[in-house]
Amino acid sequence: MAIEAPLEFVRPQRKPEWLKVRAPGSANYLRLKDLMRTLRLHTVCEEARCPNVGECWHHGTATFMILGVVCTRACAYCAVAHGRPQALDPAEPERVADAIEAMGLRHAVVTSVDRDDLPDGGAAMFAETIRLARARAPGCRIEVLVPDFRGVERSLRTVLDAGPDVLNHNVETVPRLYRMARSGGRYPRSLELLDRSRRYRPQIPTKTGIMVGLGEALEEVAAVFDDLRGVGVSILTIGQYLRPSPQHAPMVRYYHPDEFADLERMALARGFVHVESGPLVRSSYHASEQADAFETRAARG
């Protein structure tokens, strides 16, 4: 199916069949939910109302969210609460490491809310979480999905010096929509972070994600792909924006699965090592498989 640039679309009233998922409730899902509550941990799976939470938790994977559950920014697309965060919990990194060990994970993702109230943006907590998880579960691959740290390079280096296996930072949308969608975010700043990571620790692959359905044009998406390849991003995720509530940014249209396949081909043609593209794809969806595919393709040259 050819992709047409969205001009004026009427938002569909009914969710397409390809976006409908079963309500979570498997035994493993319930086990992990109980473990998270016991260890007093938060996951972006729950806080951001991810549609894949049932599938991912059933297969024993989760994305841990550190630095609390209140974000200092109010991005128009995001379901995570915003406002004045609470004080940091110094024991949080150890509890995340406990969970990774208890779950027997081979790939763990650690992310956070934005903490613009902290001098380092929370970088030291990321680093401590990586170190403790590595010590507790040496066979587990650690991926971090970091905020932009307000462009402070030393914060990024603090995280990279702890040795994550993948450095992820989402650009989320096209530059034209940043003012509407990303409170406090800057497209050039996000590109700079990804570029700095590649230059400082070239052995650590960089990854990013973009949503579609906010009103972007095809040409704008293609330009973002070019920008990302220009700063050496290796892994790309592309997913459908789903409006969390009427108070969030309106969704302009649903993309068909065939369109996501076209976007994947478009991205791969630009040289990304691995692309995950689909209506329900989120940055951490199939994160382990993404990293596996990257390592396999990178080994082949």
C-alpha positions as CSV (number, residue, x, y, z in Angstrom):
1,M,0.0,0.0,0.0
2,A,1.4,3.4,-1.0
3,I,1.8,6.0,1.8
4,E,0.1,9.3,1.2
5,A,1.1,12.4,3.1
6,P,-1.7,13.1,5.6
7,L,-3.3,16.5,4.9
8,E,-6.7,16.7,6.4
9,F,-8.0,13.5,7.9
10,V,-11.1,12.9,10.1
11,R,-10.1,11.0,13.2
12,P,-11.7,7.6,13.1
13,Q,-14.3,6.9,15.8
14,R,-13.6,3.2,16.0
15,K,-10.2,1.6,16.7
16,P,-9.2,-0.7,13.7
17,E,-9.0,-4.4,14.3
18,W,-5.2,-4.5,14.1
19,L,-5.0,-2.2,17.2
20,K,-7.3,-4.3,19.4
21,V,-5.5,-6.4,22.0
22,R,-6.7,-8.8,24.7
23,A,-6.9,-7.5,28.2
24,P,-3.9,-8.7,30.3
25,G,-4.5,-11.5,32.8
26,S,-2.1,-14.5,32.2
27,A,-0.5,-16.2,35.2
28,N,2.9,-14.7,34.4
29,Y,1.4,-11.2,34.0
30,L,-0.1,-11.5,37.4
31,R,3.1,-12.9,38.9
32,L,5.1,-9.9,37.5
33,K,2.5,-7.4,38.7
34,D,2.8,-8.8,42.2
35,L,6.6,-8.7,42.0
36,M,6.6,-5.1,41.0
37,R,4.2,-4.2,43.8
38,T,6.3,-6.2,46.3
39,L,9.5,-4.4,45.3
40,R,7.7,-1.1,45.0
41,L,8.8,-0.6,41.4
42,H,7.2,1.3,38.6
43,T,7.1,0.3,34.9
44,V,6.5,2.5,31.9
45,C,4.3,-0.4,30.7
46,E,1.7,0.6,33.3
47,E,2.4,4.3,33.7
48,A,2.2,5.0,30.0
49,R,-0.7,2.6,29.4
50,C,1.2,0.6,26.9
51,P,-1.1,-1.7,24.8
52,N,1.5,-4.4,24.9
53,V,1.8,-4.8,28.6
54,G,-0.1,-8.2,28.6
55,E,2.1,-9.7,25.9
56,C,5.4,-8.4,27.3
57,W,4.7,-9.4,30.9
58,H,3.4,-12.8,29.8
59,H,6.8,-13.4,28.2
60,G,8.6,-12.1,31.3
61,T,9.9,-8.8,30.1
62,A,9.3,-5.3,31.4
63,T,10.6,-1.8,31.1
64,F,11.5,-0.4,34.6
65,M,10.8,3.3,35.2
66,I,13.1,4.9,37.8
67,L,13.3,8.4,39.3
68,G,9.6,8.3,40.4
69,V,6.3,8.5,38.5
70,V,5.9,12.2,38.2
71,C,7.5,14.0,35.2
72,T,8.7,17.6,35.2
73,R,7.5,18.0,31.6
74,A,3.9,17.8,30.3
75,C,4.3,16.3,26.8
76,A,1.0,16.4,25.0
77,Y,1.1,12.8,23.9
78,C,2.2,11.1,27.1
79,A,0.0,9.5,29.8
80,V,2.7,9.7,32.5
81,A,1.7,12.2,35.3
82,H,3.4,15.5,35.4
83,G,4.0,18.0,38.2
84,R,6.4,18.3,41.1
85,P,8.3,15.1,41.7
86,Q,9.0,13.5,45.0
87,A,12.5,13.1,46.4
88,L,14.7,10.4,44.9
89,D,14.7,6.9,46.5
90,P,18.3,5.9,46.9
91,A,17.3,2.2,47.2
92,E,15.5,2.1,43.9
93,P,18.5,0.9,41.8
94,E,19.0,-2.0,44.1
95,R,15.3,-3.0,43.9
96,V,15.4,-2.9,40.1
97,A,18.5,-5.1,40.2
98,D,16.6,-7.5,42.5
99,A,13.7,-7.7,40.1
100,I,16.0,-8.3,37.1
101,E,17.6,-11.2,39.0
102,A,14.3,-12.6,40.2
103,M,12.8,-12.5,36.7
104,G,15.8,-14.2,35.2
105,L,15.9,-11.6,32.4
106,R,18.3,-11.7,29.5
107,H,17.4,-8.2,28.3
108,A,16.2,-5.4,30.6
109,V,15.1,-1.9,29.7
110,V,15.5,1.0,32.2
111,T,13.9,4.3,31.5
112,S,12.7,7.3,33.6
113,V,10.5,10.4,33.7
114,D,12.2,13.7,32.9
115,R,13.7,15.1,36.1
116,D,14.7,18.7,35.1
117,D,14.7,19.5,38.9
118,L,17.9,17.5,39.4
119,P,21.3,18.9,38.5
120,D,22.3,15.8,36.6
121,G,18.8,15.0,35.4
122,G,18.9,11.6,37.2
123,A,22.0,10.3,35.4
124,A,23.7,9.0,38.5
125,M,20.7,6.9,39.3
126,F,20.7,5.4,35.8
127,A,24.4,4.6,36.2
128,E,23.9,3.0,39.6
129,T,21.0,0.9,38.3
130,I,23.2,-0.3,35.4
131,R,26.1,-1.2,37.7
132,L,23.9,-3.1,40.3
133,A,22.0,-4.9,37.6
134,R,25.2,-6.0,35.9
135,A,26.6,-7.3,39.2
136,R,23.4,-9.1,40.1
137,A,22.6,-10.5,36.6
138,P,25.8,-10.6,34.6
139,G,24.2,-12.4,31.7
140,C,21.5,-9.8,31.2
141,R,21.8,-7.2,28.5
142,I,21.0,-3.7,29.8
143,E,19.3,-1.1,27.6
144,V,18.6,2.4,28.8
145,L,16.0,4.7,27.4
146,V,17.1,8.1,28.6
147,P,15.7,11.7,28.7
148,D,17.6,14.5,27.0
149,F,19.2,15.7,30.3
150,R,18.6,19.2,29.0
151,G,21.5,18.8,26.7
152,V,24.1,18.4,29.6
153,E,26.8,16.2,28.1
154,R,28.4,15.2,31.4
155,S,25.1,13.6,32.4
156,L,25.0,11.5,29.2
157,R,28.6,10.5,29.8
158,T,27.8,9.4,33.4
159,V,25.3,6.9,31.9
160,L,27.6,5.7,29.1
161,D,30.5,5.2,31.5
162,A,28.4,2.7,33.4
163,G,28.4,0.5,30.2
164,P,24.8,0.0,29.0
165,D,24.5,-2.4,26.1
166,V,22.1,-0.1,24.1
167,L,21.6,3.7,24.5
168,N,18.0,4.7,23.5
169,H,16.6,8.2,23.3
170,N,13.4,8.8,21.4
171,V,12.9,11.7,19.0
172,E,9.1,10.9,19.1
173,T,7.9,13.1,16.2
174,V,8.9,15.4,13.4
175,P,10.5,18.8,14.2
176,R,7.4,20.8,13.1
177,L,5.3,19.1,15.8
178,Y,7.7,19.5,18.7
179,R,6.2,22.7,20.0
180,M,2.8,21.1,20.2
181,A,3.8,17.6,21.4
182,R,7.0,17.8,23.4
183,S,6.9,20.3,26.3
184,G,10.5,21.2,27.0
185,G,11.9,19.0,24.3
186,R,14.1,20.2,21.4
187,Y,14.6,18.2,18.2
188,P,18.2,19.4,17.7
189,R,19.0,18.6,21.3
190,S,17.8,15.0,20.9
191,L,19.8,14.6,17.7
192,E,22.8,16.0,19.5
193,L,22.5,13.5,22.4
194,L,22.4,10.6,19.9
195,D,25.4,12.0,18.1
196,R,27.4,12.6,21.3
197,S,26.6,9.0,22.4
198,R,27.9,7.5,19.2
199,R,31.1,9.7,19.3
200,Y,31.9,9.1,23.0
201,R,31.1,5.3,23.1
202,P,31.0,4.1,19.5
203,Q,30.8,0.5,20.6
204,I,27.4,1.1,22.2
205,P,24.6,1.1,19.6
206,T,22.2,4.0,19.6
207,K,18.4,3.6,19.2
208,T,15.5,5.9,18.8
209,G,11.7,5.8,18.2
210,I,9.1,7.9,16.4
211,M,5.3,7.9,16.6
212,V,3.1,8.5,13.5
213,G,-0.5,9.7,13.4
214,L,0.0,13.2,14.9
215,G,-0.3,15.0,11.6
216,E,3.2,14.5,10.1
217,A,3.7,14.4,6.4
218,L,5.6,11.5,4.7
219,E,8.4,13.9,3.6
220,E,8.9,15.0,7.2
221,V,9.2,11.4,8.4
222,A,11.7,10.7,5.6
223,A,13.7,13.8,6.7
224,V,13.8,12.5,10.3
225,F,15.1,9.2,9.0
226,D,17.9,11.0,7.1
227,D,18.8,13.1,10.2
228,L,18.9,9.9,12.4
229,R,21.2,8.2,10.0
230,G,23.3,11.3,9.8
231,V,24.1,10.9,13.5
232,G,24.7,7.2,13.3
233,V,21.5,5.7,14.9
234,S,21.4,2.0,14.3
235,I,18.0,0.8,15.6
236,L,14.7,2.5,14.9
237,T,11.2,1.9,16.1
238,I,8.1,3.2,14.4
239,G,4.6,3.0,16.0
240,Q,1.1,4.4,16.0
241,Y,0.3,7.3,18.3
242,L,-2.7,6.5,20.5
243,R,-4.4,9.3,22.3
244,P,-4.4,8.5,26.1
245,S,-7.3,10.8,26.9
246,P,-9.3,13.7,25.5
247,Q,-6.9,16.1,27.3
248,H,-3.9,14.8,25.2
249,A,-2.9,15.8,21.7
250,P,-5.5,14.7,19.1
251,M,-4.7,11.8,16.8
252,V,-5.0,12.8,13.2
253,R,-5.2,9.3,11.7
254,Y,-4.5,5.6,12.0
255,Y,-1.8,4.1,9.8
256,H,-2.5,0.8,8.1
257,P,-0.1,-2.1,8.7
258,D,0.9,-2.0,5.1
259,E,2.0,1.6,5.6
260,F,4.1,0.6,8.5
261,A,5.7,-2.0,6.2
262,D,6.4,0.8,3.7
263,L,8.0,2.9,6.4
264,E,10.2,0.0,7.4
265,R,11.4,-0.5,3.9
266,M,12.0,3.3,3.6
267,A,14.1,3.3,6.8
268,L,16.1,0.1,5.9
269,A,17.0,1.6,2.5
270,R,18.7,4.5,4.4
271,G,21.0,2.1,6.2
272,F,19.5,1.4,9.6
273,V,20.8,-1.9,10.9
274,H,17.4,-2.9,12.4
275,V,13.9,-1.4,12.1
276,E,10.8,-2.4,14.1
277,S,7.7,-0.9,12.5
278,G,4.0,-1.6,13.2
279,P,0.8,-0.2,14.8
280,L,1.6,-1.5,18.3
281,V,5.3,-1.1,18.2
282,R,6.7,0.9,21.1
283,S,10.3,1.7,21.9
284,S,10.7,-1.3,24.2
285,Y,8.5,-3.7,22.3
286,H,10.5,-6.8,21.4
287,A,13.6,-4.9,22.7
288,S,15.5,-8.2,23.2
289,E,14.7,-9.3,19.7
290,Q,15.7,-5.9,18.3
291,A,19.1,-6.1,20.0
292,D,19.5,-9.8,18.9
293,A,18.8,-8.7,15.3
294,F,21.2,-5.8,15.5
295,E,24.0,-8.0,16.9
296,T,23.4,-10.6,14.1
297,R,23.4,-8.1,11.3
298,A,26.3,-6.2,12.8
299,A,28.3,-9.4,13.0
300,R,27.7,-10.0,9.3
301,G,29.0,-6.6,8.5
